[in-house]
Amino acid sequence: MRVVKEAEERRNEILDAAEKLFSEKGFDGTSTNDILDEVGIARGTLYYHFKSKEDILDAMIERMTGRLIQKAAEIAAQKELPVMQRLTMTMLSLNVDNDLGQEIMKQVHKPQNALMHQKMQERLLAAVNPIITGLVEEGIKQGICQTDFPSETTEMILLYSNIAFDELSNLSENECMKKIDGFIYNVERLLGMDRGSMRQTILPIFSK
């Protein structure tokens, strides 16, 4: 008996299979036939949901971005943690550190996928900016931060951290520490904080 599944369920099933294959074989090493075999569906069913392998990648990025945003919101809501620690952990949560995430980012960074990369950054920035702005405003109320432009400052920090930590795992220990020191220094300046005031809060997070 043929199993008929709801469109959303089938779509997610295809994405789950593609994620597994992309993480194991890479994007370029995975064919649409591999995905068809993994899911056990006909080619027409695949093309009903996705026009191409690139379309599948685009949907995977959209789903991954949604998960990153949800994770950022959950971290920011952990009121039992100091506000500056939550701010840093929230920004760090936007970096993917698993095999699938690394494979997706490798594809996103290819020149031909520049528009896809831009779309991903724009969506993350639009969704996460209000979350981190709330943390900055919380820090202002506590007298920790001093800025008349919390939203604009947050945008600058997010753009900076996105560039600074895009490939942190590929750096040497000395290069990594220099990036971290520069990040701490610049965030403190942007938020109007005394130099070194964030160091003890942030460094343990990077060592995890």
Phi and psi in degrees as GROMACS dihedral restraints (atoms count N, CA, C in turn):
[ dihedral_restraints ]
;  ai    aj    ak    al  type     phi  dphi    fc
    3     4     5     6     1   -72.7    20    10
    4     5     6     7     1   132.7    20    10
    6     7     8     9     1   -91.7    20    10
    7     8     9    10     1   121.1    20    10
    9    10    11    12     1  -102.9    20    10
   10    11    12    13     1   120.9    20    10
   12    13    14    15     1  -110.5    20    10
   13    14    15    16     1   152.8    20    10
   15    16    17    18     1   -61.3    20    10
   16    17    18    19     1   149.6    20    10
   18    19    20    21     1   -56.5    20    10
   19    20    21    22     1   -45.5    20    10
   21    22    23    24     1   -66.4    20    10
   22    23    24    25     1   -39.1    20    10
   24    25    26    27     1   -64.4    20    10
   25    26    27    28     1   -44.4    20    10
   27    28    29    30     1   -65.1    20    10
   28    29    30    31     1   -40.8    20    10
   30    31    32    33     1   -60.3    20    10
   31    32    33    34     1   -46.3    20    10
   33    34    35    36     1   -67.2    20    10
   34    35    36    37     1   -33.0    20    10
   36    37    38    39     1   -64.0    20    10
   37    38    39    40     1   -41.5    20    10
   39    40    41    42     1   -65.1    20    10
   40    41    42    43     1   -44.1    20    10
   42    43    44    45     1   -64.0    20    10
   43    44    45    46     1   -41.3    20    10
   45    46    47    48     1   -60.5    20    10
   46    47    48    49     1   -44.0    20    10
   48    49    50    51     1   -65.4    20    10
   49    50    51    52     1   -42.4    20    10
   51    52    53    54     1   -65.1    20    10
   52    53    54    55     1   -39.2    20    10
   54    55    56    57     1   -60.4    20    10
   55    56    57    58     1   -44.6    20    10
   57    58    59    60     1   -61.5    20    10
   58    59    60    61     1   -46.2    20    10
   60    61    62    63     1   -69.7    20    10
   61    62    63    64     1   -40.7    20    10
   63    64    65    66     1   -63.2    20    10
   64    65    66    67     1   -38.8    20    10
   66    67    68    69     1   -71.7    20    10
   67    68    69    70     1   -29.4    20    10
   69    70    71    72     1   -86.5    20    10
   70    71    72    73     1   -42.5    20    10
   72    73    74    75     1  -113.8    20    10
   73    74    75    76     1    -8.5    20    10
   75    76    77    78     1    84.6    20    10
   76    77    78    79     1   160.7    20    10
   78    79    80    81     1   -65.3    20    10
   79    80    81    82     1   -48.9    20    10
   81    82    83    84     1   -67.5    20    10
   82    83    84    85     1   -28.4    20    10
   84    85    86    87     1   -85.2    20    10
   85    86    87    88     1    -3.6    20    10
   87    88    89    90     1  -105.0    20    10
   88    89    90    91     1   129.3    20    10
   90    91    92    93     1  -102.4    20    10
   91    92    93    94     1   165.5    20    10
   93    94    95    96     1   -65.2    20    10
   94    95    96    97     1   -29.9    20    10
   96    97    98    99     1   -63.3    20    10
   97    98    99   100     1   -37.5    20    10
   99   100   101   102     1   -61.0    20    10
  100   101   102   103     1   -42.6    20    10
  102   103   104   105     1   -67.0    20    10
  103   104   105   106     1   -41.9    20    10
  105   106   107   108     1   -60.1    20    10
  106   107   108   109     1   -44.3    20    10
  108   109   110   111     1   -65.9    20    10
  109   110   111   112     1   -38.9    20    10
  111   112   113   114     1   -65.9    20    10
  112   113   114   115     1   -41.6    20    10
  114   115   116   117     1   -85.1    20    10
  115   116   117   118     1   -30.8    20    10
  117   118   119   120     1    79.0    20    10
  118   119   120   121     1    45.7    20    10
  120   121   122   123     1  -128.2    20    10
  121   122   123   124     1   167.4    20    10
  123   124   125   126     1   -82.3    20    10
  124   125   126   127     1   158.0    20    10
  126   127   128   129     1   -59.8    20    10
  127   128   129   130     1   -37.9    20    10
  129   130   131   132     1   -61.4    20    10
  130   131   132   133     1   -35.8    20    10
  132   133   134   135     1   -66.0    20    10
  133   134   135   136     1   -41.2    20    10
  135   136   137   138     1   -61.6    20    10
  136   137   138   139     1   -47.2    20    10
  138   139   140   141     1   -73.2    20    10
  139   140   141   142     1   -15.0    20    10
  141   142   143   144     1   -67.6    20    10
  142   143   144   145     1   -35.4    20    10
  144   145   146   147     1   -95.2    20    10
  145   146   147   148     1   -33.1    20    10
  147   148   149   150     1  -139.0    20    10
  148   149   150   151     1   137.1    20    10
  150   151   152   153     1   -76.1    20    10
  151   152   153   154     1   -28.2    20    10
  153   154   155   156     1  -161.7    20    10
  154   155   156   157     1   175.5    20    10
  156   157   158   159     1   -64.8    20    10
  157   158   159   160     1   -34.7    20    10
  159   160   161   162     1   -65.5    20    10
  160   161   162   163     1   -34.7    20    10
  162   163   164   165     1   -66.0    20    10
  163   164   165   166     1   -37.1    20    10
  165   166   167   168     1   -63.8    20    10
  166   167   168   169     1   -44.1    20    10
  168   169   170   171     1   -60.2    20    10
  169   170   171   172     1   -42.6    20    10
  171   172   173   174     1   -59.7    20    10
  172   173   174   175     1   -43.6    20    10
  174   175   176   177     1   -67.2    20    10
  175   176   177   178     1   -35.4    20    10
  177   178   179   180     1   -65.1    20    10
  178   179   180   181     1   -40.5    20    10
  180   181   182   183     1   -63.2    20    10
  181   182   183   184     1   -42.2    20    10
  183   184   185   186     1   -61.2    20    10
  184   185   186   187     1   -43.4    20    10
  186   187   188   189     1   -68.4    20    10
  187   188   189   190     1   -41.7    20    10
  189   190   191   192     1   -64.5    20    10
  190   191   192   193     1   -40.1    20    10
  192   193   194   195     1   -62.2    20    10
  193   194   195   196     1   -41.7    20    10
  195   196   197   198     1   -60.6    20    10
  196   197   198   199     1   -39.9    20    10
  198   199   200   201     1   -67.2    20    10
  199   200   201   202     1   -40.0    20    10
  201   202   203   204     1   -63.0    20    10
  202   203   204   205     1   -40.8    20    10
  204   205   206   207     1   -64.8    20    10
  205   206   207   208     1   -43.1    20    10
  207   208   209   210     1   -62.3    20    10
  208   209   210   211     1   -42.6    20    10
  210   211   212   213     1   -63.4    20    10
  211   212   213   214     1   -41.4    20    10
  213   214   215   216     1   -61.5    20    10
  214   215   216   217     1   -42.4    20    10
  216   217   218   219     1   -65.5    20    10
  217   218   219   220     1   -38.4    20    10
  219   220   221   222     1   -65.8    20    10
  220   221   222   223     1   -41.0    20    10
  222   223   224   225     1   -65.9    20    10
  223   224   225   226     1   -45.2    20    10
  225   226   227   228     1   -61.1    20    10
  226   227   228   229     1   -26.3    20    10
  228   229   230   231     1   -84.3    20    10
  229   230   231   232     1    -1.8    20    10
  231   232   233   234     1   -80.5    20    10
  232   233   234   235     1    79.2    20    10
  234   235   236   237     1   -63.0    20    10
  235   236   237   238     1   -17.2    20    10
  237   238   239   240     1   -73.2    20    10
  238   239   240   241     1   -14.1    20    10
  240   241   242   243     1   -95.0    20    10
  241   242   243   244     1   150.0    20    10
  243   244   245   246     1   -57.5    20    10
  244   245   246   247     1   145.7    20    10
  246   247   248   249     1   -61.8    20    10
  247   248   249   250     1   -38.5    20    10
  249   250   251   252     1   -70.2    20    10
  250   251   252   253     1   -31.3    20    10
  252   253   254   255     1   -68.6    20    10
  253   254   255   256     1   -41.8    20    10
  255   256   257   258     1   -63.1    20    10
  256   257   258   259     1   -39.0    20    10
  258   259   260   261     1   -61.3    20    10
  259   260   261   262     1   -47.3    20    10
  261   262   263   264     1   -67.4    20    10
  262   263   264   265     1   -44.6    20    10
  264   265   266   267     1   -62.7    20    10
  265   266   267   268     1   -35.5    20    10
  267   268   269   270     1   -64.4    20    10
  268   269   270   271     1   -44.3    20    10
  270   271   272   273     1   -66.3    20    10
  271   272   273   274     1   -40.9    20    10
  273   274   275   276     1   -65.7    20    10
  274   275   276   277     1   -28.5    20    10
  276   277   278   279     1   -67.3    20    10
  277   278   279   280     1   -13.8    20    10
  279   280   281   282     1   -81.8    20    10
  280   281   282   283     1    -8.0    20    10
  282   283   284   285     1   -92.6    20    10
  283   284   285   286     1   131.5    20    10
  285   286   287   288     1   -87.9    20    10
  286   287   288   289     1   137.5    20    10
  288   289   290   291     1  -130.6    20    10
  289   290   291   292     1    15.5    20    10
  291   292   293   294     1  -106.0    20    10
  292   293   294   295     1   172.5    20    10
  294   295   296   297     1   -60.3    20    10
  295   296   297   298     1   -42.8    20    10
  297   298   299   300     1   -63.7    20    10
  298   299   300   301     1   -46.5    20    10
  300   301   302   303     1   -59.5    20    10
  301   302   303   304     1   -42.5    20    10
  303   304   305   306     1   -64.9    20    10
  304   305   306   307     1   -39.1    20    10
  306   307   308   309     1   -65.7    20    10
  307   308   309   310     1   -43.2    20    10
  309   310   311   312     1   -62.5    20    10
  310   311   312   313     1   -45.2    20    10
  312   313   314   315     1   -66.0    20    10
  313   314   315   316     1   -32.4    20    10
  315   316   317   318     1   -61.6    20    10
  316   317   318   319     1   -40.7    20    10
  318   319   320   321     1   -70.4    20    10
  319   320   321   322     1   -41.3    20    10
  321   322   323   324     1   -62.0    20    10
  322   323   324   325     1   -34.0    20    10
  324   325   326   327     1   -80.8    20    10
  325   326   327   328     1    -4.2    20    10
  327   328   329   330     1   -69.1    20    10
  328   329   330   331     1   143.1    20    10
  330   331   332   333     1   -53.5    20    10
  331   332   333   334     1   -38.4    20    10
  333   334   335   336     1   -70.0    20    10
  334   335   336   337     1   -14.3    20    10
  336   337   338   339     1  -106.4    20    10
  337   338   339   340     1    23.3    20    10
  339   340   341   342     1   -59.1    20    10
  340   341   342   343     1   -40.0    20    10
  342   343   344   345     1   -65.8    20    10
  343   344   345   346     1   -39.1    20    10
  345   346   347   348     1   -62.1    20    10
  346   347   348   349     1   -42.5    20    10
  348   349   350   351     1   -62.5    20    10
  349   350   351   352     1   -43.4    20    10
  351   352   353   354     1   -62.4    20    10
  352   353   354   355     1   -42.9    20    10
  354   355   356   357     1   -61.7    20    10
  355   356   357   358     1   -42.1    20    10
  357   358   359   360     1   -64.0    20    10
  358   359   360   361     1   -45.9    20    10
  360   361   362   363     1   -63.4    20    10
  361   362   363   364     1   -42.1    20    10
  363   364   365   366     1   -64.4    20    10
  364   365   366   367     1   -41.2    20    10
  366   367   368   369     1   -67.2    20    10
  367   368   369   370     1   -43.8    20    10
  369   370   371   372     1   -61.0    20    10
  370   371   372   373     1   -46.2    20    10
  372   373   374   375     1   -62.0    20    10
  373   374   375   376     1   -45.4    20    10
  375   376   377   378     1   -63.1    20    10
  376   377   378   379     1   -38.1    20    10
  378   379   380   381     1   -83.7    20    10
  379   380   381   382     1   -36.5    20    10
  381   382   383   384     1   -86.6    20    10
  382   383   384   385     1   -26.6    20    10
  384   385   386   387     1   -52.4    20    10
  385   386   387   388     1   -49.2    20    10
  387   388   389   390     1   -62.8    20    10
  388   389   390   391     1   -32.9    20    10
  390   391   392   393     1   -64.7    20    10
  391   392   393   394     1   -49.7    20    10
  393   394   395   396     1   -75.4    20    10
  394   395   396   397     1   -32.0    20    10
  396   397   398   399     1   -58.7    20    10
  397   398   399   400     1   -39.3    20    10
  399   400   401   402     1   -61.1    20    10
  400   401   402   403     1   -37.3    20    10
  402   403   404   405     1   -69.5    20    10
  403   404   405   406     1   -39.7    20    10
  405   406   407   408     1   -63.5    20    10
  406   407   408   409     1   -43.1    20    10
  408   409   410   411     1   -63.8    20    10
  409   410   411   412     1   -34.8    20    10
  411   412   413   414     1   -64.7    20    10
  412   413   414   415     1   -40.9    20    10
  414   415   416   417     1   -65.5    20    10
  415   416   417   418     1   -34.9    20    10
  417   418   419   420     1   -65.2    20    10
  418   419   420   421     1   -43.4    20    10
  420   421   422   423     1   -62.6    20    10
  421   422   423   424     1   -32.3    20    10
  423   424   425   426     1   -84.3    20    10
  424   425   426   427     1    -1.9    20    10
  426   427   428   429     1    78.0    20    10
  427   428   429   430     1    14.5    20    10
  429   430   431   432     1   -85.3    20    10
  430   431   432   433     1   -37.5    20    10
  432   433   434   435     1  -113.4    20    10
  433   434   435   436     1   158.0    20    10
  435   436   437   438     1  -140.8    20    10
  436   437   438   439     1   102.7    20    10
  438   439   440   441     1  -154.9    20    10
  439   440   441   442     1   140.0    20    10
  441   442   443   444     1   -88.4    20    10
  442   443   444   445     1    -2.5    20    10
  444   445   446   447     1  -131.9    20    10
  445   446   447   448     1    66.8    20    10
  447   448   449   450     1   -59.8    20    10
  448   449   450   451     1   -42.6    20    10
  450   451   452   453     1   -68.3    20    10
  451   452   453   454     1   -45.2    20    10
  453   454   455   456     1   -66.7    20    10
  454   455   456   457     1   -38.8    20    10
  456   457   458   459     1   -64.9    20    10
  457   458   459   460     1   -41.3    20    10
  459   460   461   462     1   -59.6    20    10
  460   461   462   463     1   -43.6    20    10
  462   463   464   465     1   -59.8    20    10
  463   464   465   466     1   -42.8    20    10
  465   466   467   468     1   -64.0    20    10
  466   467   468   469     1   -41.4    20    10
  468   469   470   471     1   -64.9    20    10
  469   470   471   472     1   -42.6    20    10
  471   472   473   474     1   -63.3    20    10
  472   473   474   475     1   -44.2    20    10
  474   475   476   477     1   -64.0    20    10
  475   476   477   478     1   -40.5    20    10
  477   478   479   480     1   -65.0    20    10
  478   479   480   481     1   -47.3    20    10
  480   481   482   483     1   -66.6    20    10
  481   482   483   484     1   -33.5    20    10
  483   484   485   486     1   -61.9    20    10
  484   485   486   487     1   -39.8    20    10
  486   487   488   489     1   -77.4    20    10
  487   488   489   490     1   -45.1    20    10
  489   490   491   492     1   -64.9    20    10
  490   491   492   493     1   -36.6    20    10
  492   493   494   495     1  -111.4    20    10
  493   494   495   496     1    16.8    20    10
  495   496   497   498     1   -61.3    20    10
  496   497   498   499     1   -38.2    20    10
  498   499   500   501     1  -132.2    20    10
  499   500   501   502     1    45.3    20    10
  501   502   503   504     1   -60.2    20    10
  502   503   504   505     1   -37.9    20    10
  504   505   506   507     1   -67.5    20    10
  505   506   507   508     1   -17.0    20    10
  507   508   509   510     1   -90.4    20    10
  508   509   510   511     1    -1.8    20    10
  510   511   512   513     1   -92.0    20    10
  511   512   513   514     1   158.1    20    10
  513   514   515   516     1   -71.6    20    10
  514   515   516   517     1   168.8    20    10
  516   517   518   519     1   -61.3    20    10
  517   518   519   520     1   -42.2    20    10
  519   520   521   522     1   -65.5    20    10
  520   521   522   523     1   -42.8    20    10
  522   523   524   525     1   -64.6    20    10
  523   524   525   526     1   -39.6    20    10
  525   526   527   528     1   -62.4    20    10
  526   527   528   529     1   -46.3    20    10
  528   529   530   531     1   -65.1    20    10
  529   530   531   532     1   -34.9    20    10
  531   532   533   534     1   -65.3    20    10
  532   533   534   535     1   -40.2    20    10
  534   535   536   537     1   -62.0    20    10
  535   536   537   538     1   -44.9    20    10
  537   538   539   540     1   -64.2    20    10
  538   539   540   541     1   -45.0    20    10
  540   541   542   543     1   -60.4    20    10
  541   542   543   544     1   -42.6    20    10
  543   544   545   546     1   -65.3    20    10
  544   545   546   547     1   -38.9    20    10
  546   547   548   549     1   -62.0    20    10
  547   548   549   550     1   -49.1    20    10
  549   550   551   552     1   -60.4    20    10
  550   551   552   553     1   -47.1    20    10
  552   553   554   555     1   -59.0    20    10
  553   554   555   556     1   -47.6    20    10
  555   556   557   558     1   -72.3    20    10
  556   557   558   559     1   -35.9    20    10
  558   559   560   561     1   -64.6    20    10
  559   560   561   562     1   -42.4    20    10
  561   562   563   564     1   -60.3    20    10
  562   563   564   565     1   -40.4    20    10
  564   565   566   567     1   -68.6    20    10
  565   566   567   568     1   -44.0    20    10
  567   568   569   570     1   -63.4    20    10
  568   569   570   571     1   -35.2    20    10
  570   571   572   573     1   -91.9    20    10
  571   572   573   574     1     4.1    20    10
  573   574   575   576     1    66.8    20    10
  574   575   576   577     1    39.1    20    10
  576   577   578   579     1  -106.3    20    10
  577   578   579   580     1   157.6    20    10
  579   580   581   582     1   -64.8    20    10
  580   581   582   583     1   142.8    20    10
  582   583   584   585     1   -62.4    20    10
  583   584   585   586     1   131.5    20    10
  585   586   587   588     1    89.6    20    10
  586   587   588   589     1    -5.7    20    10
  588   589   590   591     1   -70.9    20    10
  589   590   591   592     1   -21.4    20    10
  591   592   593   594     1   -99.1    20    10
  592   593   594   595     1    -9.5    20    10
  594   595   596   597     1   -59.6    20    10
  595   596   597   598     1   -49.5    20    10
  597   598   599   600     1   -68.0    20    10
  598   599   600   601     1   -24.6    20    10
  600   601   602   603     1   -79.9    20    10
  601   602   603   604     1   -38.2    20    10
  603   604   605   606     1   -86.7    20    10
  604   605   606   607     1   -41.4    20    10
  606   607   608   609     1   -55.2    20    10
  607   608   609   610     1   -42.9    20    10
  609   610   611   612     1   -61.2    20    10
  610   611   612   613     1   -27.6    20    10
  612   613   614   615     1   -67.3    20    10
  613   614   615   616     1   -40.0    20    10
  615   616   617   618     1   -72.5    20    10
  616   617   618   619     1   -22.9    20    10
  618   619   620   621     1   -83.4    20    10
  619   620   621   622     1    -6.7    20    10
